[in-house]
Amino acid sequence: MTHALVLPDKEFDRWVAAARPYLDAFERVAVVRSPNGNNLNRFREVTAVQVPKVWMNDNAYEHIKEIYPMVVRIDVIAVDTPEALARVLAKRIAMKDRFGEKFNTPKHIFDRFVLDYPTDYRPARIIKLFGMPNSPTPHEGIELATQPGSLVKAGASGQVLRVIHTNDALNYGAYVQISSTVENQTYLVIYAGLQNIQVSNGQMVLLGATLGQASGDSIKIVVQNPPNGIHGFQLNHVIDPTLLLYWEDLRVRPTVANLRVRSKPGTFGDTIGIIKSTDLLEVQERHGRVLEKVGVRGKWIRLVYPVSKDAFSAASYLEAVGADDPVEAIPGVPIPGVNLDNDHHLGKPDASLLKKLGWARLLYNVSLNPTIPEGNPQRYGNTNLNFTFERYRPLLEAYHRAGLKIIIVFTHQTFGEGQGYVWHQMDSGRWQDLAKRFSEIVGKIARQFAHTGLVYAYQIWNEQDTPPEHARAAVPMPANEYANLLAQSISAIRQADSSVKIITGGHASGPGTGVPYAQKVMNLLPSGVQPDGIAFHPYGRGPVGHMFSPFGDLGESIRRYAQVLPNKPVWITEWGVLDRQGDDSIANSVRQYADGFLKIIRTNFPGKVACAIWYAWADTMDNGYGLVKSNGQARQPLYDFFLK
């Protein structure tokens, strides 16, 4: 609840009876018995019944303002008796006016200027703090974590004063400045580091209105409060935005499976409970201070915890999210998808069948020229990119029109096959030669697709961490050689298309060996070169104890791979059941497995997993258990589970 009605302790039952019609008329009003011993900071709005000897100096407004700085709206009802309170509340009920805003004379409503959290990027956090002009780290604002394309929203209603689309003397990049007036005070808020700005000078905007998108990994917030505030920065009248942040839906959740809750902020505090990665907890601190501390070692955050008013957990193992954040890591895009194949007779179903899914993933096979007959050695080794582009474009356009996000996989079949490389005899020189030529090819392909909007993400290689002795369809690569190929590919693609996502190849080994491989690769990448996510293929993992989860818990894989790039979602680009093609007797069990697999993601890891792409659409597409059989008929109930 966000609204509290504070009643006197003396004759409490009479006061509650007087307020009962009001409580029935307006939703989500918490009754608080006296301010003594109760933390009103938990509430955004407080309606305070002011009677003698209840509030400090008999002044509810001053009491709340001083003791409870997180309260945004203070609504004072000065009465002497429950009967008088009933008359005031009856008038509000009749006018459908929760706070009596229609008759605020004499003034009884007092508002504090606050900023809602202005971006949808998660986990939320302040990555650069405010610093006074004479401090070692002066900074006139704060910077919030984002990624390119994250929505940036107005943290408060107001009027657009300035829109800068390129840069100016402030060197903030593109920015928007909005003026808001609260309690006769003017606040000028700059939202900087933007692109695709959607507002114009003079426009009135409401709280939550989209201003544009983040252009990089952070946005900057600067607030001025003329004629007050601090001087000494390049802007004057500056105030610390940290103290203004008020995010009603702010919650923290553990980034580990189990996290201790302690009675004091430190390891010396008694353990009073355990919270899990699925728990969302409210906080008992200023929201800006929480956003400064999440993920920071040595800091502690005070929690709302049912068994104790004093409850703390280590900030380094907490992240900040919204109570109503979607379970999808890519907002609006369903997590399930399916692997398709442009060169398989069953591998490219009609796009209308896939509209419930979020993703389609396809190998981009340049090497194959299907117009040349089987057995002719010239069938493989093609490098005609225009030919391949025209081969794929109609299919990708159809899936894009159906609303699917498309992942294109670049592998040895994109470039390498038929080019004289003998995979089991590769040395460092040959790998480096491949990396150079491969990256040139994928850069050219990305340039062909740039501005078409057809490709959401490029995936670089496939199952590169496969042990060589187990390699069948995959071409494994030493971590240092993969790091080189990945780095050159990212750079080449970014030069052609700066907005498309780029993810690693899907790691096939479990977290015990796959995660160290992935971490080594990340450590070897040049400064400023990084993929947008780690991909993995958790075959044999899922709900614990299920017949198709012989390797254990899916959650372990998600947690471990997510730690490689902590602030980016993981991508499950293949999962399913292997070695059981054609076996319809297990279809029900596979459906139960798939349901449990996706429930783990949605329940335990909301916002953490970009996609979970089933392998594969059809039997005979390599070794996957298809949603359709080898004759093209739907395999029930699995088919309807994914598509209906």
N, C-alpha and C positions, 0 to 999 in steps of 0.2 A: 504494500500500500504506500501511496505517496502523500496522503492527506491525513493529518492527525487533528482530532478535536480534543483539546486539553481541558478537562473539567476539574473543579475543586475536589479535594479529598473529603472535606467535611460535607456530610449529607450527600455523599456521592450518588446514592440510588435515586434521590430526587432529581439531581442534575441529569442523570442518564435518562430518566423518564421524560424530562422536559425536552431532551434532544432526540428522543426516539423517532418522531415523525421525520426529522431531518435526516437521520441515519437511514431510514427506509427510502427516502426520496432520492438521495445521492449515493452512488456506488463508491465502494472502496474508501470508506472513512474509518480510520482506526480511532477508537476511544482510548485516551491516555488519562489515567487517574493521577492528576497532580504532576507538575514538572519535576518534583523532587524524586531523584533516583531513576529517572527515565531519560534516555538519550534521544532527544528530539532531532539530532542530526540525521537520523534515519529517514526523515520525512522531508519532502520537497516543500510542501505547504503545511503550515500550522495555523489552525484557528484556535486562538487562545481566549478562554473565558476569563476576563480580568475582574477579580473581586479582591477586596482588601486581604492582606497578609498571605497571599499565595505567591506573588511574584516579587522579585527584588525591587525594592523601593516602590512597590505597588504599580510597576510599569512593565507590562508583559512584553511590549515591543523592545525596550532597552535590554531586558533580561535575555530574550531570545537572541537578539542581535549580538550580544557580547558573549554569551555562553555557547550558543549553537550556531556557528558561522556558516554551516552548510545549508541551513534553511533558506529557501529562495523567496518564499512569500510568507509574510506574517500578517495574519488577519485577526484583529483584536475586537472582541465583543465585550464592552464594559457594562456590566450589569451587576445588580446586587442580589437577585433572587432567581431561583429556577423558573419562576413564572415569567419574569422579565426576559430571560433567555428564550423561553418558548415563544414569546411574542416576536422577538427578533428573527428567530429561525422560521417561524410561520410566514413572515413576509418574504424571506428568501425562497421558501418553497413555492409560494404563490407566483413569484416572478421567475422561477427556475434559475435562480442566481446563487450559485454555491457560496460565493465569497462576498455577496452584497456589493458587487462592483457598480450596480446601477444607482446606488445611493451612498457614495464614498465621501460624503460631506456631513459632519466633520470627518476628516481622513482617518480611516481605520485599516487600510490595506497598505502594506509597505513591501516593495519588491526590491530584490537584489539583482543586479545585472550578472548574468551567467552566460557561458558558452557551452552549448551541447558539443559532444565530440563530433568533429566535422568531416570525418572520412570513414568509409566502409572497410578500410583495410584492417585485417586482423592477423595476428594479435595486435591490439592497440598498445602504444607506448610512446612516451616522450624520449626521443633519442638525443636531443641536444637541449640542455636546460637554459633557463633564464640566468643571466649573470649581470651584476651591478657594474656600472661604468668603471669603477676603481678596483674591481676584483681581478684576479689573475685570468679569468675567462669571461670578459664582458660579452654580453649577448642580449640584444634588445627584445628578444622574443623567445619562442620555443619552436622546436622542430618535431614533427610527428612522423612516425614511420608510415610509409606508403609503398606502393610500387607503381610504375608507369601505368596509367589508365585507371587507377583507383578513383572512385567518385569523391569529389570534394563538395560538401554541403554547407549552407549557412548555419553557423552555430547560434545565431540570434536573428530575429527579424530586424529589418531596417531598410535604408535606402542606399543604393549603390552610388558612391561618390566618384569613384575612379576605376577605370578598367585599363590596364596596361598589357598589351598583347605580346610585347617583345621584351624590352628591358629599359630601364631608365637609370637615373643617377643613384638610386638606392641599391641597384645591382641585385634585385630580388627575382629577376626573370619576370615572366608573366604573372600578374597578380590582380586581385580585386580588393577594393577598399569599401567597406560598408559602414555607415553611420547609424547608430542606435541611440535612442534616448530613453532612459529609465530614471524615475524619480528626479527629473529635471537635470540629470547628468548626461553628458554626451560621451559616447564611447566610439572610437574609430578603430575598426578591426581590419587588418590586412591579412588576406589569405594568399600566400605567395608560393611560387614553384608550380604554376598551373600550365595546362594546355587545354585546347578546345573549350575556351571560356564561353559560357552560355547566357551571360547577363550583360546588360548595357548600362551606360551612365544614366543616372536618374531613376532607374527602375526600382520599384518597391519589391522586396523579397521577404518571404516568410521563413521562419525557422525550418530548417531541413530542406530548403530549396536547393537544387543542384546549381553550383556555380561553375563547375568545369571538372577537369580531371587532373590528377597529379601527373607532372611531367617526368618525375624521377622517383628516387627512393625515399623522399621526404617532402613535406610541405612545411612552410614557415608561417607562424601566427605571431603577429605583432599587434598590440593593443595600446591606444593612446586615450587619455582621459583629460583633455584640456578643460580648464587651465591647471588641473592638478597633474600629478605624475612626476616622473624622474627626468631630469635633464642630463646631458652629457653623452648621449648617443647621437647617431646621425639624424634621428628623429627625437623630438622633445615630447614631454608630457606622457612618457611611457609608463605602463604598469605591467606587472608580472601576469601573463595569461594563465599561469599554472593555478593561481588562486581563484580564477574565474571558471575553470572547467567544472561543469556539473553534468554528469551523464547518468540519467535516471536508470537506465538499463545496465549500468556497469556491473559486471560480475568478474570474479577471478576463478580460475580453475587450475588444478595441478597439471604439470607437464610430465609427471611421473605417475606410476600406477598407484602408489600409496604415499601419502605425505602426512607427517606428524603435525598435529595442532598442539601448541604449547601454551602454558599459562602466562608466560612472560616472553618478551621479544629477545630470544637467545636460546642457545642449546641448554642453558642451565634451567630453563623453565620446565615444569613438569609436563609430561605428555598427557593431554586430556582427551585425545581422540585422534582418529585417522580419517583423512579425506581422500577420495579416489579421483581418478582422472575424469570421471563422469559427473562429478559434483560441481555445481555453480554456486558460488558464495558471494553474498553481499559484503561490503567493507564498512569499517567504522572510522574512516579517515577521509580527509579531503580527496576528492577524486583525482585532482591534478597530482597530489603527492603520491597516490597509488600508482599512477601512470609513469611517474619518475622512477619508481622502485621495482616494478615488475621485471623479472629476469636479471636483477642486479644482485650479485653476491654480497653477503654481509648485511643486507637489509631485511626488515621484517614488516609484515602487513597485518594490521589488526582486522579480524574477521567478525562478522555476525555469525555466532555459533550457538546452537540451542542449549548447550549444557553450561555455558559460562559467558559472563559479560567480558571477561578478559581472555581473548583467544587470539593467538598469533601463529602465522606460518612463514616459512622462509620465502622471501620474495623471489629468490633465484629459481625456485621451482614453481612459480605461479605465472600465469599469463592473463591478460585482460581481454575480455570479450563482451559482447552484448547478450542480455538475457534472451532476446528474440532473434539473434543472428541465425541465418539459415544454416542447415547442416551441410550444404554444398560449399566447397572451398571456392568455386567459381560461381558467384551468386547468379541464380536463375538457370543454371545448367545442371540437369540431373546427373547424378554420379554414374549410373550404369551406362555401358556402351558395348559395342560388339566389334570384333576384328573381322574385316572383310578382305576380299582378294579380287583385284581387277582381272586376274588371269586364270581364275577358276570358274568353271561353268556354273557353279552354285554360289560363287563368292560375292556377287553384287546384286543383292535383292532390291526389289522396288523400294524407292525411298519412302513411300507412303507407309510401309510396314514398320518403319523405325522411328516414327514421330514421338513415341513415348521416351525414347532413349536420349541421352545427352551427347554421345560420342560415337564416332566411327574412326577406326584406325586402319590404315592401309600401308603396306609396303610400296615404296615407289621404285618399281623395277625398270630401270633404264636398260639394263643389260639384255633383257629379253626382247626379241623382235618376233612377235607371234605370227607375223605373215610368212616367216620362213619355216619350212616343214621341220618336224622332229627328225633328228639324225643328221641334219646339216649343221656343221660346226659354226656357221655364220649366224645361227639362231641366237647365240649368246655373244656378248661382248659389244653390243650396240652402244654408241655414245651420242646418237642423234637426239639431242634434248628437245628440239622442236617436235619431232615425231612422238616422243614419249609424252610431252605436254599435251598434245592434241589427243593422245590416247586416253589420258586421265581426266582431262578437263570436263567433258560432258558428265561423267559419273560424279565428280566432285561437286559440280554445279547442282546436280539433282539432290544430293545429300545436304548441301548447304541450304537450298531452298526449303528443305524439310525441317530445318532448324537445328541440324546436327553440327557439333563442333568437330572439325576434322584434324586428326593427327596423321602426318605423313612420316613414315619411317625411312631413314636413309641407312642402308646397309651395304654389304659387299655386292649386293645385286643392283644397287644404285651405281656404284662404280667399284671396280676391283675384279669382279668375275669376268673371265675371258681376257684379262689384261696381262697375263703372264705371271701373276702372283701364285705361288704354291703355299697355301696357308700353313701347313705344318712345317714348312722349311723357312719361315720368315725370320730375318734377323733385324737388328735395329735400323740398319740402312734402308732395308726394304720397307719397313713400317714407316719410316720418315718420308720415303718417296710416295707411299700410298697416302699419307696424311696430306701432303702438299697437293697432290692431284685430286684427291677426294674432296678436299675443302674447296678447291676451285670449281669443281662440278656442282656441289651443293649450293655454293654462292650464286652460280648462274641459274640454278633451278629456283632459288628463292627470289631472284630478280624477275623471273618469268611470272611468278605468282604474286609478287608485290602489287598492291593496289587492287587485286581481285577480291580480297576478303575471303577467299576460299579456304585457306589453311589457318587453323588456330595455332597449331604447334608443330614444330619439326622435332623429330626424335633422332638422335645421333647414335647409330649402330644398334645392335640388339644382342642382349645376353653376352656382353663382352667379357664378363667375369666367369663364364663357364669353364670348369676345369678342362684342359685339353683332352684328357682321356674320355670325357663325357660328351665332347662336342659332336653333334650330329648335323643339325641344320645351322647352328650358330657358328660364327668365326670368333673364337676367343682371342683376347689381346692382353698383353701385359699392361698393368695399370699405368706405368709411365708412358707407354706408347699410346694408350687410349687418351691420356690427358693431353698429349700433343695433338692428336687428331681432333679431339673435342674442342680444344682451344682455337685451333685454326678454323674449324667449322663454324664456331660461334662468331668469330670475327668476320668471316666471309659472309655469313647470313645477315649479321647486323648491318654490314655495309649496304646490303641490298634491301633490307626490311627491318627497320628499327623497332617495330611494334609487335612482330610475331613472337610467340613464345618458343623457347628452345629448351628441351629436356634431355637428360641423359638416356642412353640406351637402358632397357629394362634389365636390372640385375637379376640373374637367375638363381644365384646361390643364396642361402638363408642369411639371416642377420649376423651369424657368427663369422662368416668369411666375406659376404657381400658388402657389409657395412665398412669394414676396414679397407676393402678395395675402393669403395666409393670415396671414403675419407682421404685416402692417399691421392686419388685423382684430384679432388678439390684442393688439396694442399699444393699440388704441382701446377695448378693453373696460374697463369700470369695475373698480376694485380689488375683489377678492373674487368676481368673476364670470368663470368660465372653463368651457369645455366639457370633457368627459371624453376627447375625442380629436379628431384631425384626420382627416377622410375624404377620399379621392381616388379617381379613376377612371382607371387607367393603361392605357387602350386604346392599342394599338400598342406596348406595352412588354412585355418578357418575357425569355426566353433570348436572348442576343446572337446575331444571325445568323439567327434563325428568320424565316420568311416573314411571320409575324404579329407581328413585333417591329420594324417599320420605324423606330420612334422610339428604339430602343435598349434599354438595360439596365433591367429592373425595379428592380434594386438601387439605382440612382441615385435613383429616385423615392422609395423607402422611406427611404433615408438622409436625403434632403433634407426630406421632409415630417415625418419623425420629429424633426428638429431644432427644429421650431416649438414643440412641447410635449415637451421631451426626456424626461420621466419618465412619459409615457403612451403606450400602444400606438397605432399608426395603424390606420385602418379602410379597407379596400378594399371599398367598397360596390357597385361595379360593375366588371366586367372581362369581356373576351370578344372576340369577333370581329364586326366590323360590316360591313354592306353585302354579306353573302354568304348571306342567307337562302335556303333551298331548295337550296343547292348541296351535295349529298351527296358530291360527288367530293373534297371537302376534309376530310371527317369524320375520317379517320385523322390528317391533319396537325394538325387542331384538337385532337384528343386528345393528340398529342405536345406541342403548345404548352401545353395546360393542365397536363400532367404536369410540364413544365419550369418553368412559372410557379410552381406550388406547391412544387416542390423548392427553388427559390431562397428562398422564404419559410422553409421548414422547416430548410434547411441553413444559410443565411447569416444569417437573422434570427430565431432562436428567441426566443420571448417578446416579439417586437416588433410582431406583426401580429395584431389581434384577429380579423379575418375577411377572407375573399376571396370575394365573393358574385357568382357568375356571372350575366351578363345574356345570355339570359333563359331561363326554363323552356321556352318554346315559340316557334317561328317565328310571325310576325305580331304578336308582342308588340313593337311599335315596330320597331327595327332590329336586334335581337339575333339571334345564332345559337343556336337553341334546342336543348335536350336532347331535345325531341320536335319532330317535323315539324308542318307546318300541318294535317295530317290526324290528329294526335294519336299517331302511331306513334313508338316510341322510335328515336332516331337513334344508331345504333351506329357505333363503339365508345364514343362520348362519353357516352352514357346510362349504360352500365355502369361507366365510369370514375368517375363522380360518385356513383352510387347503389348499386353492388353491393359 
